[in-house]
Every structure is written in structure tokens, then in C-alpha cells.
Amino acid sequence: MTNPVADKLVPTGVELGIYEKALAWPGTWDEFFASAADAGFSFVDLSVDESPQRVARLDWTARERAEVRGAAERHNIALGGLCLSVHRRIAPGSADPALHRQAIDVLIRGIDLCWHLGIPILQLAGYFAYYEQPDEHARSRYVQVLRAGARHAARRGVMLGIENVDGSDVTSISRAMEVVREIKSAWLRLYPDIGNLTERSMDVVSELAAGQGHMLAIHVKDTRPGEPRRVPMGEGSVPWQDAFDELARQRWSGRIMIEMWNDDDPASAVIAADGRRFITEQLARAGIKVISAGTRAPTDVELGGPRG
């Protein structure tokens, strides 16, 4: 049952954000966040990937971290999440004991980086050991790393969200939920990727239903079976109407991050803005409202008089 007063105070709806790699790097954080704001986004998800430049972010000084926080605040852009995709190379499920220990260290440092930057969610990819041959114990080692991370995340107040991925490991929301139930931590939940479900030819509706009540935020991108990346928005196979109808059924409210890779394109901000408009239209067809980060809470008068 809905509550009209509560819905006025905190309306059901979503904020739209963008992945860092969807925007070309203009030279400074101020210019970068200005670009995200100009394209109409409420938040940005940052990346710590396999490149030396982004791995170095785990060792940012206090001054460097303050610079990023300050630039985001000046442009009213939230830091929505941090994608720890360096775990593809430093694999949690690796059979190499040294690499396995390093994966735990990277996770701890990623949680600390989120803590210092005020980022609420650290995204963990569902790859066990991306560059290694399949190993029957890879999943158990992966779970060991996430369990250790969940303990540290609880102390830092940072949520961990598992992303379902391409490949053959945690390819579905259902499989991610198996890990969540096994670890049994309030600090470990899901950061689902709808596009990856389609790329793996999964049933999007049943998978989103399997994650109900556990989805911290959601990725959206367009894909085709066997093509998990760089499919132009609107030209893939994602059943947007079915997916967003299911979110509407759940009355899901939260952050949706548009994942694109336009960082090598001079027109990246235009492409990202076009993607935002496309997703906004698809959400509207499901009756899901896009709420900007600056949406004002209603006054006492609008709610029917003062409270207290």
C-alpha cells in the first residue's frame, strides 16, 4: 500500500548517472564533472581498472582525494560508486596464493578509497579468475576474498555490490544471490547489469525478480548475445520495456548508472547525453520517474501544515 504523504516527501523514482569511461578526459576534475553535469547526470561512477594510471588511485594522497571530492561538489555531481575492475587482473579466485592475497589487499584499499571519497558503493565484478584456466576451487577462493572485504566494509560503512558479468562465472543475478546468501553480510548486496543478462541470453524479468530487495543500484547498457560492450544505445537486444516494467512492479527506487565507453571520442558528452535521453524515455514508458539530484523536498505547507 502506498503512503501519499511519504510519496510526496520521498517520491519513488531514479537518479541517472554515467560511467567515468563514457566521458573523454578534459584535463581536470572540474572540467570532467562539469561535462557530466552539462550532459544532465546526477552522479558519476569512477573506475579503478587494470591500467597503471587508475590502479594508482588506490594510493591517492589526502590532497588528491580532496580535489576529486571538491570538484564533484562544485558541480553538484555525486560520486555514486567505484568500479574495482582491476580484480580482473588481480583475481580473487586465482590459484596463485600471492595473487589471491593481493586481491584481498586491493579490495581493502578500494573500500578505504570509497570511505575517503564518500562513495557509498564499491562494485565487485563476478569474475573468479578472468585470465586463468577454469579451476574447481576458483569460486571458493573468490568467496573468501569477498567475505574478508565484507568484514572491512562493515567497519568503513561502505556497501559492496556484486555485478553479474559476461563469461562463465557470476553471469546472473541468481548466481550473485548465491554468493550473498553464503557470505551472510549486511554489507554485501548486488549491483546488477541488465545488459550483461541480455548478452548471456538470460531472462531479464525473472533475474531482476530474483534480486528484489537486494539491488543497491543498477547498470544499464545495450548489448547483443556475445557482444557485452560498445553496442550503441538503442541498437542492441536489451528488452528495455520488460526490464523497466519489472522494476516498476517492484517499486524500485535508486540509482541507475549508464555504462558506456566513449572516452576516446571527442563527442563523448553528446553521446552520453543521447544515451541518458534514450533511457529516460524507456523508463517513462514503464511509469518510472527520473528525479534530479537537486530535487527539493516539499515544504510543510505542501504536506498539509507544520509537523512536530
Long-range contacts (C-beta under 8 A, 24 or more apart in sequence): 5-303, 5-304, 8-298, 8-302, 8-303, 9-297, 9-298, 9-303, 10-297, 11-289, 11-291, 11-295, 12-251, 12-253, 12-289, 13-253, 13-288, 13-289, 13-290, 13-291, 14-252, 14-253, 14-254, 14-255, 14-256, 14-283, 14-288, 14-289, 14-290, 14-291, 15-42, 15-43, 15-78, 15-254, 15-255, 15-256, 15-290, 15-291, 15-292, 15-293, 16-40, 16-41, 16-42, 16-255, 16-256, 16-257, 16-258, 16-276, 16-279, 16-280, 16-290, 17-41, 17-42, 17-43, 17-44, 17-45, 17-78, 17-80, 17-255, 17-256, 17-257, 17-258, 18-43, 18-44, 18-45, 18-257, 18-258, 18-260, 18-272, 18-276, 19-44, 19-45, 19-47, 19-83, 19-257, 19-258, 19-259, 19-260, 19-261, 20-44, 20-45, 20-46, 20-47, 20-263, 21-47, 21-260, 21-261, 21-262, 21-263, 22-258, 22-259, 22-260, 22-261, 22-262, 22-263, 22-268, 22-271, 22-272, 22-275, 23-262, 23-263, 23-268, 23-269, 23-272, 24-262, 24-263, 24-264, 24-265, 24-266, 24-268, 24-269, 25-263, 28-71, 29-67, 29-68, 29-71, 29-72, 30-71, 30-74, 30-75, 32-71, 33-71, 33-72, 33-74, 33-75, 33-77, 34-75, 35-269, 36-75, 36-77, 36-272, 37-75, 37-76, 37-77, 38-269, 39-269, 39-270, 39-272, 39-273, 39-276, 40-273, 40-276, 41-77, 41-258, 41-272, 41-276, 42-77, 42-78, 42-80, 42-255, 42-292, 42-293, 43-77, 43-78, 43-79, 43-80, 43-255, 43-257, 43-293, 44-72, 44-77, 44-78, 44-79, 44-80, 45-80, 45-81, 45-82, 45-83, 45-123, 45-257, 46-79, 46-81, 46-82, 46-83, 46-117, 46-119, 47-82, 47-83, 47-85, 48-82, 48-83, 48-84, 48-85, 48-86, 48-110, 48-113, 49-83, 49-85, 49-86, 49-88, 50-85, 50-86, 50-88, 50-89, 54-86, 55-86, 57-113, 58-106, 58-109, 58-110, 58-113, 59-109, 60-113, 60-116, 62-116, 65-113, 65-116, 65-117, 68-117, 69-117, 69-118, 76-293, 76-294, 77-293, 78-293, 79-117, 79-118, 79-119, 80-119, 80-120, 80-121, 80-217, 80-255, 80-257, 81-119, 81-120, 81-121, 81-122, 81-123, 81-161, 81-191, 81-217, 81-255, 81-257, 82-110, 82-113, 82-114, 82-117, 82-119, 82-121, 82-122, 82-123, 83-123, 83-125, 84-110, 84-122, 84-123, 84-124, 84-125, 85-125, 87-124, 87-125, 87-127, 88-125, 88-127, 88-130, 88-131, 89-130, 89-131, 91-127, 91-128, 91-129, 91-130, 91-131, 91-132, 92-128, 92-129, 92-141, 92-142, 92-144, 92-145, 92-146, 93-127, 93-128, 93-129, 93-132, 93-135, 93-137, 93-138, 93-139, 93-140, 93-141, 93-142, 93-145, 93-169, 94-129, 94-132, 94-138, 94-141, 95-129, 95-132, 95-135, 95-137, 95-138, 95-141, 100-141, 100-144, 100-145, 103-145, 104-145, 104-148, 104-149, 107-145, 107-146, 107-148, 107-149, 107-152, 108-148, 108-149, 108-152, 111-149, 111-152, 111-153, 111-156, 111-158, 111-160, 112-156, 114-156, 114-158, 115-156, 115-157, 115-158, 119-158, 120-158, 120-159, 121-158, 121-159, 121-160, 121-161, 121-191, 121-216, 121-217, 122-153, 122-158, 122-159, 122-160, 122-161, 123-161, 123-163, 123-191, 124-149, 124-160, 124-161, 124-162, 124-163, 124-191, 125-163, 125-165, 126-162, 126-163, 126-164, 126-165, 126-169, 126-170, 126-171, 126-175, 126-176, 126-179, 127-165, 127-167, 127-169, 127-170, 128-169, 128-170, 130-167, 134-168, 138-169, 139-169, 142-169, 142-179, 143-179, 143-182, 143-183, 146-179, 146-183, 146-188, 147-183, 147-185, 149-188, 150-183, 150-185, 150-187, 150-188, 151-185, 153-185, 153-187, 153-188, 154-185, 154-186, 154-187, 158-187, 159-187, 159-188, 159-189, 159-216, 160-185, 160-187, 160-188, 160-189, 161-189, 161-190, 161-191, 161-216, 161-217, 162-188, 162-189, 162-190, 162-191, 163-190, 163-191, 163-192, 163-193, 163-196, 163-219, 164-190, 164-192, 164-193, 164-196, 164-197, 164-207, 165-193, 165-196, 166-196, 166-199, 166-200, 166-228, 171-196, 171-200, 171-202, 172-197, 172-200, 172-202, 172-207, 172-210, 173-197, 173-207, 173-208, 173-210, 173-211, 174-207, 174-210, 176-211, 177-210, 177-211, 177-214, 180-214, 189-214, 189-215, 189-216, 190-214, 190-215, 190-216, 191-215, 191-216, 191-217, 191-218, 191-219, 192-218, 192-219, 193-218, 193-219, 193-221, 193-259, 194-218, 194-219, 194-220, 194-221, 194-238, 194-243, 195-219, 195-220, 195-221, 195-222, 195-223, 195-228, 195-231, 195-236, 195-238, 195-259, 196-223, 196-228, 198-223, 198-224, 198-225, 198-236, 198-237, 198-238, 198-239, 199-223, 199-224, 199-225, 199-226, 199-227, 199-228, 200-225, 201-225, 204-238, 204-239, 204-242, 204-243, 204-246, 205-242, 205-243, 205-245, 205-246, 208-243, 208-246, 208-247, 208-250, 209-246, 209-250, 212-250, 212-252, 215-252, 215-254, 216-254, 217-254, 217-255, 217-256, 217-257, 218-247, 218-252, 218-254, 218-255, 218-256, 218-257, 219-256, 219-257, 219-259, 220-256, 220-257, 220-258, 220-259, 220-279, 221-258, 221-259, 221-260, 229-261, 230-261, 233-258, 233-260, 233-274, 233-275, 233-278, 233-279, 234-278, 240-279, 240-282, 241-282, 241-285, 241-286, 244-282, 244-283, 244-285, 244-286, 244-288, 245-286, 247-286, 247-288, 248-286, 248-287, 248-288, 256-283
